[in-house]
């Protein structure tokens, strides 16, 4: 780096190796101080950087002939500081299916506008997930009920917000978790006894689905968490997903 000297040089010092070592520590300390002066929050006039990072989710629904591709791009505010925050900035939805084009464009524009307004934007997840299709919803893999395609877009946004740390899963207390594990083990032991009398053909399917979140075949719908995970044990319905039980 060139430094222009306007005054007369009246003296000089030679830079010693130990000075060079000392210098970077001063430089490193300086940026730590700087961000405390101004923490950038999301608001309408935050300009879109040239490049944004994001994720694309694929939605395959029996209500739609073609898959939907949902892209959510994020802005990183206060990068490199302790105030660093990643927030959704814009959303795009693409599909070969043009039947719903105008609604999808309108929805994505409004969602993007909400993202850029700032403040708490997580409320839109619940708003979208509560949309019911009068023609009926459908089940996702794992037995999760989707009341509409809009609700699934909401679920995708929720997943994305969880991925970037904007939404945190509610802490399930240790007792509930243990209870679910115990109930599940008991139910599976019960099922294994029955299955062994019939055939072993179900075994490979069980092994394949072990890594994805699935619940026993024939589970009923839980009204509390909208998942097919309700099983009947000792004349009592228990949800193996959220722990809900009719018998308390
Ligand atoms: Zn449940």
Boltz pocket constraint, residues with backbone or C-beta under 6 A from the ligand:
constraints:
  - pocket:
      binder: B
      contacts: [[A, 222], [A, 223], [A, 224], [A, 225], [A, 226], [A, 227], [A, 229], [A, 239], [A, 240], [A, 241], [A, 242], [A, 243], [A, 244]]
      max_distance: 6.0
